[in-house]
Amino acid sequence: MKKIVLIPLLLLAIMTIAQKKVVPVSQSALTGISLPSGSKQDKRFLSETSARILLEMESKKTGMEIKDVEVIYLPPIVAGSYSDDSLIAALSAIGWNISPVGTDDKYVLLQKDGKSVMAYYEKSTKKETQLYLGVTAAITSNAGNNGGYQNPPVYNNPPSGYPPPPPPVTNQQDYSNNNNNPPPPPPPAPPPPPSAPPMNMERTAPTPAGNNGITISTINFDDGWVSMPMADWVQVTKGEFTVLLHYPSHLPDNLQSEEYEVILKYYWNLLVQPRYTLSNIEIRKDNNYNYQREYFMESDAVETNTGKSCHVSFRIFLESGIASCVEIQSSSKNIYWASFPTIESINPLRSYNKFAVTQGDLVGEWQENIGRYANYYNVYTGCYAGMNAVSINSKMVLGDNGQFTIEHKGASGMAGSQQFFDEKHAGSYQVSNWEISMVETDGKQVAYHAYYEAVKNGRVLHMQHKQFSGSQMHLYKTK
């Protein structure tokens, strides 16, 4: 329980609100363990809902959903005080069996007397240590999730029909019979979500905002990579390598249940083939036992526009029906494999779609919409038992006068008996390249890591609470 890569992928924000529902606590109701002096339980609706979603992003990988949750803040860890070892000892002392979950060691599964509890633990030596607990149960529903970015310009659907097949080649290979290529890598861990941007980036002078609306449109990373948002991709360069992070798009409905090679060739034909004359095309053989399919192919190529010879490598990351394609141009196949010896070596390139924020391009209205639902059925009779749903809309308005308003509206619970809430915040804000600081009217201060992710004809604003790192917003601009 020591390290986490935060998920992107779609946590809802926990804004710092009135503290009347953050109360002292001496014992965990879900586990029965005693807690150190100074511990608090957060009973706020948004906090508990966010904790449930955070836990379910790990639990659902093993077919479990989260029922009751506890959000507990433990005192900061200092020498000689309550620590993660103290927590493990307290759980073991009353009979809880502790086992790891997946590859993220901040998640563990607690089991005792037929009861199962998922735990997420993030320790801190300077601020409150976060402990999220959730009772697990096997999923017996046809659950759905319409969470994610709801901004229409964010993802553009590819053409509905199949593009023409690639020109026939006589020397197409697959890696299963090619001993000159690296052996297939071991199954990869689940891909990490976007994290807070490194704070050691440098920026160039501001450039006029383009279609993406990003003012500071060239970012120089300390490791030598340079990123720029373009019309159809983010271009990332270093030395002789040019990487194109194609903007994500929905997998067409007619491909949802298609085979590996059909999906791979669809995006290859759509994004790569029209721009090159290709030869020596190689398709990586699918491994059905991998946690995540490794859609990968490569080819020698000549650019149609420039006549430049190069080698093109292409990987698709397909997650929840969204395809994110990475294209790498290098001078030769040998040069490529020397720098990217495994398929997993491509993964870090996705993190270079990060751009600094300025007050000028933040001014306006931003929104986030998140929804989840699950239909329940009686495990003995099969009869329908109702639907549980969570729906949250967050709106943030940033004025050119340095003032902000934030409103969260939503509902949660079983259909017909849902609880509704409406939370509002207002105050002043300040912006630096990678941070937004806010002071509410009552004097409460909140600071966020902040950066843009470029998307087709727009951008997504990612905000991560600097004190409570599990609290995030992923917003699109509406005005």
N, C-alpha and C positions, 0 to 999 in steps of 0.2 A: 504494500500500500504506500508506494513512495513516489510514483511518477505518472503523469497523465498528459496525453496530447488532447487538447480540448476539441470537441466536435462542434464544426461546423457545422455541420450540417444542419441543425435547426433547433436550437434551444430558444425558448421564449424568455424575454427579459424579466428580471426581477428588479424593479426600481426600489430605491430606498424610500420607504413610506413611513407613516406613523408607527411608532414602536409599541403601541398598546397590545399587539398580538405577538410580540417577542417577549417571552416571560422566562424567569429563572426556572431551572429544572434540575432535579437531583437524581433522577432515574429515567432510563429509557423504557417507555411503555411497551415497545415492540420486542425488545430483547431482555428486559429485566435487569440490565447491568446498572450499577451505580455510576454516577457521573461526577467529575471533579467540581469543586466549588467554583462558581463563576460561569457554569454552563448555562446556555439559554436554548429554548425551543422556539422556533419561528413557525407560528400557526397561520401566517398570512396565506391567503388563497393563491396568489401568484407564486410565492415561494414553494408551497407544497406541489403545485402543478408543475413548476419547472423541475423540481426534484424528481417527480414521477417520470417526466419525459426523459430526463438525463439517465435514470436507472433503466428505463425501458429500451433505450437505444442499445444497451448491452444485453439486457435480459431476453429480448425478443430474438436474439441470435440463437438462443438455445430453447426457443419455444415457450418462453414464460412471459407473463404480463405482471404488472405491479398493481397491487391493491392498496392497502393502507400505507401511508408514508409518514416518516418523522424527519423533520429538518432540525438538526441540532448544531449549535455553535459551541465548540469547546474553547477553553482559554488558549492563548498562544503557547507554543512549546518552548520552554526555556530549560536550561540545565537543571536536572534534579526534579523537574515537575512532571505532570501527567504527559505521557508520550504515546506514540503508536504501539510501543511494546506494552504499555500499561493497558491500553484498550484490548489488545490481543489477550493479555493475561486475564482481564476481567471477563471476557467472553468465554475463554477456556475454562475458567474456574466454575462457571455455572452450567457447563456441559455443551456449549456450542462447538460444533465442528466447523472449521474454517478451511475453505478451499478457494484457489484462485479462479478467476473468470476471464477467459480469453487471454490476450497479451498485455492488457493494461492493468498494471499492478495496483491501481487505486480502487479497483473493483474486487470484491470478494463475495462468496456465497456462504451464508451462515445456515447451518442445519441442526435441528434439535427436535426430538420427539415428533417427527413428521412435519414440522414447521420449517419453512424455508424463507430466509430474508436476504435480499440483495443489499450490500452496503457499498457506499462510495465514500472515500476518506481522502481529504486533501489537507495535509498538515501545513502549518505556518509557524515561523518563529517570531513574526512581527505583528500578525493580526489573528483574528479568530480562526481556529481550525474547523473546517466544515465536515460534518458527518451526516450523510443522507442514508436513511434506512427505508426499505420498502418490502412488504410481504409479497412473495411471489406466488403465482398460481399458473398451472398449465393453461395455455390459450385454447379455449373451446369456442371460438367465435370466428366469424369471417370478418376480421378487423380490417379497417381501411384507414388511409391517411392521406389527407389532401394538404398536408403541410408543405411549406416551401414558399418560394417567392411567387407572389401573385401579380407582379407587374407584367402586363402583356408584352412590352418591348424586351423583357429580359431574355426570353428564349424564343427563337423563331423556329417554327416547324420546317423541316426539310421538305422538298417536293414530295407529294404523296406517292408518286410512281417510282419504280426502280429506275436508276440511271442505266445507260447502256453498259453491258459487261465490258471488262477490260479487254484489250486486244489479246488474242491468243499468243502464248509464248511456249517455246518447246523445252525450255530449261527451268520450268518452275519446280521448286523443291519444297520439302517440309523438313523441319529440324530433326524429326525422329530418325532420319536416315542420313544425316549429314554429320560426320564425326569431326569436321573441321570447325564446327560452331560449338559454343559453350553448351554443356548439358543443361537440361531443363532445371530451373531453380526450384527450391523447396516452396511449398505453398506459402503465399505471402500473408502477412497480417492484414486485417481490415484497414483500408486506407484512412489516414488521419484527417480530421476536419481542418479547415483553416484555423491557424492560431493567430495570436496577436502579432503584429509586424515587428521584426527586429528593430530595436531602437538605435542601431548603429548604421542605418542607411544614410547615404548622402543624396542630395537632390540637385538637379540642375536648375538653372533659372526658369521661372514659370513660362509656360508657352500658352498661346490662346487655346481656350477650351474647344475641343472638336465635338464630334457626334456623341462621345461618351460623357461630355461635360466635366472632364477632369482637367484642371488647370495645370498642375504639376505633372506633366505627362511623360517625363523621362526620369527613371529611378536607377541610380547606380548602387548596386549592392556591394557590400564589402568583399564578397568572394569573387568579384569581377564580372558578374552577370549584369546586363543592362536591359531594362524592360521599357517598352513603349506600347500603348494601346493603338491598334489600327482598326480599320473598318470591320474586318472579319475575324481578327485574332489579336492576341497580344504577342508582339515580337520580342523575343528574348535572345540576346546575343552575347557571345564570349569567345574571343579568339576566332577560330575558323568555324565555330558552330553557330547556326541560326535555328532557333526553336520557335515554332508557331503554336501557341496555345489557342486552338480554335475555340470560339465561343460555344458554350454548351447548347444542345438542342434536344428536343424530345425525340425519343425513338418512335418512329411511326407505328401506328396501331397494327399495321399488317406485318410488322417485324417482331412484335412482342414475343411470340413463341417460336421464332425462327431459329435455325441452327447457327452455330458459332461462325462458320465461314460465310454464310449469307449476310449476316450483320456486318462482319468485317469488310467484305467486298462492297457492301452498300456505301459505307462511309469512305472507303478508299476511292471508289468511283466518283463520289460526290465532292470530296475535298482535295484529293491528290491528283488523280488521273488527268483532269482538265488542264493542269498547269505544267505537265511534263510529258516528255517522250520517255517511256519506261522500258527497261529490259532487266533480265535476271530477277524476276519477281519471286520472292520467297514468302511463304505463309507459315507462321508458327503453328505447329500442331496443337489442337485443343487438348487440355488436360481436364477431364471431367471431375477429377478429385480435388482440384484447387478450390480454396474458399471463394476466390473471386476469379472469374475467367480472365485470361490474359490475351486480349485481342491484340495481335501484333503481326505486322508484315513489313517487309522492306524491299527496296529495289534500287538498282542503279538508275540514274535519271539524267535527263538534259532539260533544263528549264526552257519552256517555250518562248518566253519573252526575251531572255538574255542570251540563250545558247550556252549557258554555263553548265558544265558537267558536275554532278554531285551524287551523293548517296542519300536516299531518303528512308528514314525509319518512321514507323507510324504505329501508335498505340491508342486504343480506345479504353477509356474508363467508363463503364456503364453502371450507374448507381440509381436505383429507384426510377428507372425509365428515362433517365437523363444521360446523354452521351457527351463526354468531354474528351476531345481528341487532341493528342499531342503529336506534332510532326517535327522531326529533327533532320536538319540538313547538315551533312558533313562532306569532306572531300573524298572519302572512300569508306568502304565497309570495314576495313581493318582499323581505320582511325576511329570509327564509331564504336566498335566493340572494345577497343582499348580504353575508351573513356566511359562507356556504359556496359560493363561486363555482364550484367544481369538485367532481366526485364524490370526488376524493382528499382534499378538505378534511375529509371525515368521518373519515378514518383516525385522526388523533390522538386522537379522542374515546375510542377503545378503551383508551387508556393510563390512563384515570382509574379503572379498576377496580384500585385499589391501596389497601391498608389497613395501618396500623401493627400491629406485634406487641407482645404483652405476655407476661411469664412466665406469668401466670395462664392464658391461653388457649393457650400452647404446651405446657404440661405434658401428657404422655401419649405414646402411640406413633404414629409417623409412618412411612409406607412409600412407596417408589417402585418400580415394576416397568417394565422396559424390555426389549423383545425385537425382534430383527430376524432375518430368514432370507432365503436366496436359493437357489433350485434351479438347478443348472447343467446345461447341455447342450453336447455336443460340437458346435462350429460346422461341422464337416465331415460328421459322420455323423448328427447329430441325436439321438444316444443320450444317455440320462440320465447325468450325471457326478457326481451326489451333491448334498448340501445343506450349505450353510454357515450356521451360526446363532450368534447372540449372545443370551444371556439374563442379565439382572442384576436382582437384588432387593436393595434397600437398606432397612434398618430403622433408625430413629433413635428412641431413648427419652430423653425429657427429664423428669427428676424434679423434684418440688417442693422438693427439698433442694439444687438447683443442680448436680446431677450428671447426666452424659449417658453413653450408650453408643451407638455406631454400628457396624453390621455390614453389609458388602457380600458377597453370595454370587452366584456366577454361573458360566457356562461359555461357551466360545467355540471355534469351529473346525468342521471337517467332521464330519458325523454319523458316529459310531463311533470318532472319535479326538479328541474335544473335551478341552480343558484346563479344569480346574475351579479355582476359587479361593475363599478365605474370608478376609476382612480384618476385624479388629475394632479398635475405638478406644474409649477411655473417658477421663473426666476431669471437669472442672467447666466450667460455662458461665454467662454473664451476658447479659442482654437489655436493649437500649434500643429506642426506637420502631422504628427501621429497621435494626437490627444485632443479630447474635448473635455473641458472642465466646466461643471455647472454648480451654481449656488442657488438653492431654492429660496423662496421668499422668507422662510423661517430660519435661514442661515445655514441649513444643512448643505454640506459640500459633497459632490459626487464627481469622480474622475473616470474617464473611459479611455482605453486604447481605441484608436479609430483609424480606419483605412478604407479605401475604395477597392472593390473588385470590378474590373471592367467587364461588361457584357455587351451583347449586340445592341447598338443604339442606346446605351445607357450605362449605368453603374449601380452597384449595390454597396450601401454603406454598412460596414461591419463595426459594431461597437461592443467592447468587452469591458465589463466593470473591473476596475483595477484592484478593488478590495475583494470582491466576491467574483472570482474568475468564471464561475459557472453561469453567471448572469450575462446574457448576451442579447443583442438586437441585430437583425439583419434586414435593413430597410431599403425600399425603393422610392424614388422621388416621384411625387404626383403633381406638384406645382412648383 
